[in-house]
């Protein structure tokens, strides 16, 4: 039997299942024709499993059901958010006879779509389960291959404006969690609240963020008012959905506050907020807009190292130690005059492993050449903006480079 992973969002509530649902071992969870009564019932059925499957031979049945769902939403004049939530294939068409989730590679474009749907359409009954599923996916990837997680999100953030708000939130989340867990050594509960706050800090202006990224004119007075009030409005929205976690809410409320100084005197929630604020600034600086080019990631990262008083910022320093000045997914120029892509953090924040894509004569290398920038002849001399690199590769192609050099901790 070939198993194909499917999303729980592709399962129609209140209608007979078009095919059997299985776990990763092919064990039957629900037979064809079974009717799922509610999202809560589906979550119970799935349980602690991070993925459910169908037989590849029955994939066409699910596809028809999926297309029918989209058509019905359009005919019912449902919200854009509800329609966007299912604008991802209900299954991954690459069947596998033996599915091992621990060895599966993350589908970052899929996660980007899921985050976009989550933030655009905050349905009270399903919001928390969907958020927890996204958090679990991001946590698994930052534990399994943090370089690949940084690579994917920094590449997506610096190279496109599609789904800006969702990509921005995921990048801030991953950066903050790496710094909190591996550098600052915060308790697991604080790291989880930090993750929640980073993903939802801008939930009250997700649509506006996406619009502004593609807007040619500067924000108008009405838009500026929404920007300046988005933190308390995000807290109100989260509370309306039943969220009462004090750390989470305090971090969201204060995530835009510019407050220089050490972390120790602050409350727990304010410490979370300060880390988010520095990562938020970095991610915004390196993301493109229609009206301006992004900063080079190395420049953007160094800008968060100093606080509003031009002093070394404790939260910013923790982020740089966790992520590196030249982070995976960024382009750099070497002393050899080659242009390379950072694929792995190094033992030193300025000396990562890189893959050369353009040789010293300005020609594509064909096959990437791995270099160690701790060696004098391959030292990094500058960051290279995304727009100046004319060699194009798919994300999957670039991500494969991170798997050629096994990740090791930079501390």
C-alpha positions in Angstrom: 0.0 0.0 0.0 1.3 3.5 -0.9 0.5 6.1 1.7 -0.1 9.7 0.8 -0.1 12.3 3.6 -3.2 14.6 3.7 -4.2 17.7 5.6 -6.9 17.6 8.2 -8.3 20.8 6.7 -9.1 18.8 3.5 -11.5 16.5 5.5 -15.1 17.7 5.1 -17.2 17.9 8.3 -20.7 16.6 8.1 -20.2 14.7 4.9 -19.2 11.0 4.3 -15.5 10.4 3.9 -14.6 9.7 0.2 -11.8 7.3 1.3 -10.4 5.6 4.3 -8.2 7.5 6.7 -5.0 5.8 7.9 -2.1 6.4 10.3 1.6 6.2 9.2 1.6 2.4 9.7 -1.5 1.9 7.5 -3.8 1.3 10.5 -7.4 2.3 9.8 -8.6 5.4 11.6 -11.9 5.8 9.7 -13.6 3.9 7.0 -15.0 5.3 3.7 -18.5 6.7 4.3 -17.8 7.6 7.9 -19.1 11.1 8.7 -17.0 13.4 10.9 -19.4 15.4 13.0 -17.1 18.3 14.0 -13.6 19.6 13.9 -13.2 18.6 17.5 -14.2 15.1 16.7 -11.6 15.1 13.9 -8.9 16.4 16.3 -9.7 13.6 18.7 -9.5 11.0 15.9 -6.1 12.3 14.8 -4.9 12.5 18.4 -1.2 13.1 18.8 -0.4 12.2 15.3 1.2 15.0 13.3 0.0 13.5 10.0 -2.8 11.3 8.6 -2.8 9.4 5.3 -4.8 7.8 2.6 -4.1 5.1 0.1 -2.6 6.6 -3.1 -5.2 4.7 -5.1 -7.9 6.7 -3.4 -6.3 10.1 -3.9 -8.5 11.1 -6.8 -11.6 10.6 -4.6 -10.2 13.1 -2.1 -9.2 15.5 -4.8 -12.8 15.6 -6.2 -14.1 16.2 -2.7 -11.5 18.9 -2.2 -12.4 20.7 -5.5 -16.1 20.4 -4.6 -15.4 22.1 -1.3 -13.7 25.1 -3.0 -16.6 25.4 -5.4 -19.2 25.4 -2.6 -17.3 28.1 -0.6 -17.2 30.3 -3.7 -20.9 29.8 -4.4 -21.7 30.5 -0.7 -19.8 33.8 -0.9 -17.6 32.8 2.0 -14.8 35.1 3.3 -11.5 35.2 1.5 -9.8 33.8 4.5 -12.0 30.7 4.5 -11.3 30.1 0.8 -7.6 30.8 1.2 -7.5 28.2 4.0 -8.0 25.4 1.5 -6.0 26.8 -1.4 -3.3 24.2 -0.8 -3.3 20.7 -2.3 -5.1 18.3 0.2 -2.4 15.8 -0.3 1.3 15.5 -1.2 1.3 13.6 -4.5 4.6 11.8 -3.8 3.5 8.4 -2.5 5.8 6.4 -0.3 5.5 2.7 0.7 7.3 3.4 4.0 6.5 6.7 5.6 8.9 7.9 8.3 7.8 11.4 9.5 11.0 11.9 11.4 12.9 11.7 8.1 10.5 13.6 6.0 11.7 17.0 4.7 9.5 20.0 5.7 7.4 21.5 3.0 8.0 25.2 3.7 5.7 26.4 1.0 2.9 24.3 2.5 3.7 25.7 6.0 3.7 29.2 4.5 0.2 28.6 3.1 -1.0 27.2 6.4 0.2 30.2 8.3 -1.4 32.5 5.8 -4.8 30.8 6.1 -4.5 30.7 10.0 -3.8 34.4 10.3 -6.3 35.5 7.7 -9.3 33.5 9.1 -9.3 33.3 12.8 -12.1 30.8 13.5 -12.6 30.5 17.2 -13.2 26.7 17.3 -10.3 25.7 15.1 -7.8 28.5 15.6 -5.9 27.0 18.6 -5.6 23.5 17.1 -4.3 24.9 13.8 -1.9 27.3 15.6 -0.6 24.4 17.8 -0.1 22.3 14.7 1.9 25.0 13.0 3.9 25.6 16.2 4.7 21.9 16.5 5.8 21.8 12.9 8.1 24.8 13.4 9.5 23.4 16.7 10.2 20.0 15.1 12.1 21.7 12.3 14.2 24.0 14.5 15.2 21.0 16.6 15.8 18.6 13.7 17.6 21.0 11.3 17.7 24.7 12.5 19.9 25.7 9.5 17.4 24.4 7.0 14.5 26.2 8.9 16.4 29.5 8.9 17.5 29.0 5.3 13.9 28.5 4.0 12.3 31.3 5.9 15.1 33.9 5.2 15.1 32.9 1.6 11.3 33.3 1.3 11.3 36.6 3.3 14.1 38.2 1.2 13.0 37.0 -2.3 9.2 37.6 -2.4 6.3 39.6 -1.0 3.7 36.9 -1.4 2.1 36.0 2.0 4.4 38.6 3.6 2.7 38.6 7.0 2.7 34.9 7.4 6.3 34.4 6.3 7.4 37.3 8.6 5.6 35.8 11.6 7.2 32.4 11.0 10.7 33.8 10.6 10.4 35.9 13.8 9.1 32.8 15.6 12.0 30.6 14.6 14.7 33.2 15.3 13.2 34.0 18.7 12.8 30.4 19.7 16.4 29.5 18.8 17.7 32.4 20.8 15.5 31.7 23.8 16.2 28.0 23.9 19.8 27.7 22.9 21.4 31.0 24.0 19.2 32.5 26.8 18.2 29.1 28.1 14.7 30.2 29.0 12.2 27.6 30.4 10.2 25.6 27.9 7.0 27.3 29.0 8.4 30.7 28.1 9.7 29.5 24.8 6.2 28.1 23.9 4.6 31.4 24.9 7.2 33.2 22.9 6.3 31.1 19.9 2.6 31.9 20.3 3.2 35.6 20.6 5.6 35.8 17.6 3.1 34.0 15.4 0.1 36.1 16.5 1.6 39.6 17.3 0.2 41.1 14.1 -3.0 39.1 13.8 -5.2 42.2 13.9 -3.5 43.6 10.8 -2.5 40.6 8.7 -4.5 41.7 5.7 -3.1 45.3 6.0 0.5 44.0 6.3 0.1 42.0 3.1 -1.5 45.0 1.3 1.2 47.4 2.4 4.0 45.1 1.2 2.5 45.5 -2.3 1.3 49.1 -2.0 3.2 51.7 -4.0 2.0 54.6 -1.9 3.1 55.3 1.7 0.5 54.3 4.4 -2.4 56.7 4.5 -3.7 58.2 7.8 -6.2 55.5 8.3 -3.6 52.8 7.7 -1.2 54.5 10.1 -3.8 54.5 12.8 -4.4 50.8 12.4 -0.6 50.1 12.5 -0.1 52.1 15.7 -3.0 50.4 17.5 -2.5 46.9 16.2 -0.8 45.5 19.4 -3.8 46.1 21.8 -6.2 45.1 19.0 -4.3 41.8 18.6 -4.6 41.2 22.3 -8.3 41.9 22.2 -8.8 39.5 19.3 -6.9 36.8 21.0 -8.8 37.2 24.3 -12.1 37.0 22.3 -10.9 33.6 21.1 -10.5 32.5 24.7 -6.7 32.9 25.1 -5.8 33.9 28.6 -2.1 33.0 28.8 -0.6 36.1 30.5 2.9 35.7 29.1 1.6 35.3 25.6 -0.7 38.3 25.8 1.8 40.6 27.6 4.4 39.8 24.9 1.9 40.6 22.1 0.9 43.9 23.8 4.5 45.1 24.2 6.2 43.6 21.1 6.5 47.0 19.4 7.8 48.9 22.4 11.2 50.4 22.0 12.8 50.0 25.4 16.6 49.8 25.6 18.4 48.1 28.5 19.1 44.7 29.9 16.5 41.9 30.1 16.9 41.0 33.8 14.8 44.0 35.3 11.9 43.3 33.0 8.9 41.2 33.7 8.8 37.8 31.9 6.3 39.0 29.3 8.4 42.1 28.6 11.5 40.0 28.1 9.7 38.0 25.5 8.4 41.2 23.9 12.0 42.6 23.7 13.3 39.6 21.9 10.4 39.7 19.5 10.9 43.4 18.9 14.5 42.9 17.8 13.7 39.9 15.6 10.7 41.8 14.1 13.0 44.7 13.2 15.5 42.4 11.5 12.9 40.6 9.5 11.2 43.8 8.4 14.4 45.4 7.2 15.4 42.4 5.0 12.0 41.9 3.5 11.2 43.5 0.1 8.5 46.0 -0.6 7.2 47.3 -3.9 8.5 50.7 -2.9 12.0 49.7 -1.7 14.6 47.0 -2.0 15.4 45.0 1.2 18.5 45.5 3.2 21.2 42.9 2.9 20.6 40.3 5.7 24.0 40.9 7.2 23.3 44.6 7.5 19.8 44.0 8.8 21.1 41.6 11.4 23.8 44.0 12.7 21.2 46.7 13.0 19.4 44.8 15.8 22.7 44.3 17.7 22.7 47.9 18.9 19.7 49.3 20.9 18.1 52.7 20.6 20.9 54.3 22.6 23.6 52.8 20.3 24.6 50.3 23.1 24.9 46.5 22.6 21.4 45.1 23.0 21.2 41.9 25.1 18.3 40.5 23.1 19.8 41.5 19.8 23.1 39.9 20.8 21.3 36.6 21.7 19.7 36.6 18.2 23.0 37.1 16.4 24.6 34.3 18.5 21.7 32.0 17.7 21.3 32.9 14.0 24.7 34.3 12.9 25.5 37.6 11.3 25.5 35.8 8.0 22.5 33.5 8.4 21.5 30.5 6.3 19.6 31.6 3.2 21.7 34.8 2.7 24.2 35.6 -0.1 27.7 36.8 0.5 30.8 37.7 -1.4 34.1 36.0 -0.6 37.7 37.2 -0.6 38.1 34.8 -3.6 35.6 37.2 -5.5 33.1 34.3 -5.6 29.4 34.8 -4.7 28.0 32.2 -2.3 24.9 31.2 -0.5 25.1 30.6 3.3 24.0 27.0 4.0 25.1 26.4 7.6 25.9 28.5 10.7 29.5 28.2 11.8 31.3 28.0 15.2 31.8 31.8 14.7 28.9 34.1 13.9 30.8 35.5 10.9 32.3 32.3 9.5 29.5 30.0 8.2 29.7 27.3 5.6 28.7 28.5 2.1 28.0 27.1 -1.3 29.5 29.0 -4.2 27.0 29.7 -7.0 28.9 32.3 -9.0 32.6 32.0 -9.7 35.2 34.8 -9.6 34.6 35.6 -13.3 30.9 36.2 -12.7 29.7 32.9 -14.2 27.4 30.4 -12.6 29.3 27.4 -11.2 26.8 24.8 -12.4 27.2 22.5 -9.4 27.6 24.5 -6.1 31.0 24.3 -4.4 31.0 24.2 -0.6 33.5 26.5 1.1 34.5 27.0 4.7 34.7 30.8 5.4 36.9 30.3 8.4 39.7 29.7 5.9 41.5 33.0 4.9 41.1 32.6 1.2 37.4 32.3 1.5 36.6 34.9 4.2 33.3 36.8 3.8 34.0 40.4 2.6 30.3 41.6 2.3 26.7 40.7 2.2 25.1 40.5 -1.3 21.4 41.7 -1.7 19.0 39.1 -3.1 18.2 41.3 -6.1 21.9 41.3 -7.2 22.1 37.6 -7.6 21.0 36.6 -11.0 21.3 32.9 -10.7 17.9 31.4 -10.0 17.1 28.1 -8.4 13.9 26.6 -6.9 13.6 26.6 -3.1 13.8 22.8 -3.2 17.1 22.9 -5.1 18.6 25.4 -2.7 17.3 23.5 0.4 19.1 20.4 -0.9 22.4 22.3 -0.2 21.7 22.5 3.5 21.5 18.7 3.6 24.9 18.2 2.1 26.5 19.7 5.2 25.1 18.3 8.4 24.0 20.9 10.9 26.1 21.5 14.0 25.5 24.0 16.8 27.4 27.3 16.5 28.0 27.5 20.2 
